[in-house]
Structures are given as C-alpha cells and as structure tokens.
C-alpha cells in the first residue's frame, strides 16, 4: 500500500515542482527585463540555483509527506 501512496505523493510533488519551475523561469525573465545588468551575472545564477534547489527539496518533502499521510489513512 505504501508503494501506491508513494506514487501519488511523488506525482503531486512533481506537479508542484513543475509549477514552481515555471514561476521561477517567469521571475527570471521579469528580472532580466527590468534589470538588464543582472542578465548572466553570478548573483542571478546563485539566486536561480537557490530557488530551484528549494523547489526541488520542497517537492520531495511534500511527496514523501503525502505518501506517508495516504498510507496512514489506508490503515
């Protein structure tokens, strides 16, 4: 049962991660449009890496939490 719950939880995590990646990409476009001097800078790259890392780890945590929650409800 935990396997089925893990699939559902990780699917939700992947959906959230995809949406957050879209938001991050849109935010990068806005920043580069408003502040062209930041395009390709180290500051921008570090910000992108940090935002993507937080989104990835957050989606994994969400996926495992949902899997645990679903498996607990199935018992």
DAKA-V623945 format. One record per residue. N is the residue number from 1. RES is the residue in one letter. SS is DSSP state (H for helix, E for strand, L for the rest). PHI is phi in whole degrees, -180 to 180 (999 if undefined). OMEGA is omega in degrees with one decimal (NA if undefined). Layout:
<<N;RES;SS;PHI;OMEGA> <N;RES;SS;PHI;OMEGA>>
//
This chain:
<<1;X;L;999;-179.1> <2;X;H;-65;-179.9> <3;X;H;-63;178.0> <4;X;H;-65;178.3> <5;X;H;-65;179.2> <6;X;H;-65;178.1> <7;X;H;-63;179.6> <8;X;H;-64;-179.6> <9;X;H;-65;-179.9> <10;X;H;-71;175.1> <11;X;H;-64;176.8> <12;X;H;-64;177.8> <13;X;H;-63;179.1> <14;X;H;-67;178.1> <15;X;H;-63;178.7> <16;X;H;-63;179.9> <17;X;H;-64;178.2> <18;X;H;-64;178.6> <19;X;H;-65;179.9> <20;X;H;-69;176.0> <21;X;H;-64;176.3> <22;X;H;-63;179.4> <23;X;H;-64;178.7> <24;X;H;-64;179.4> <25;X;H;-63;178.2> <26;X;H;-66;178.6> <27;X;H;-65;177.8> <28;X;H;-62;178.7> <29;X;H;-61;178.7> <30;X;H;-63;-179.2> <31;X;H;-65;-179.5> <32;X;H;-67;177.6> <33;X;H;-72;-176.8> <34;X;H;-80;-178.9> <35;X;L;-130;-176.7> <36;X;H;-62;-179.9> <37;X;H;-69;179.3> <38;X;H;-87;-177.5> <39;X;L;-62;178.7> <40;X;L;77;-178.4> <41;X;L;-79;179.0> <42;X;H;-64;179.6> <43;X;H;-62;178.9> <44;X;H;-68;-179.9> <45;X;H;-63;179.0> <46;X;H;-64;177.6> <47;X;H;-63;179.1> <48;X;H;-66;179.0> <49;X;H;-62;179.4> <50;X;H;-64;-178.8> <51;X;H;-65;179.5> <52;X;H;-68;177.8> <53;X;H;-65;178.3> <54;X;H;-63;179.2> <55;X;H;-65;-179.4> <56;X;H;-67;-179.9> <57;X;H;-65;177.8> <58;X;H;-62;178.9> <59;X;H;-70;175.0> <60;X;H;-65;178.3> <61;X;H;-62;178.1> <62;X;H;-61;179.4> <63;X;H;-62;179.6> <64;X;H;-68;177.9> <65;X;H;-66;177.6> <66;X;H;-64;177.2> <67;X;H;-62;178.1> <68;X;H;-64;-178.9> <69;X;H;-63;179.3> <70;X;H;-66;-179.3> <71;X;H;-66;176.5> <72;X;H;-68;178.9> <73;X;H;-71;-179.6> <74;X;H;-75;-177.7> <75;X;L;-73;NA>>
//
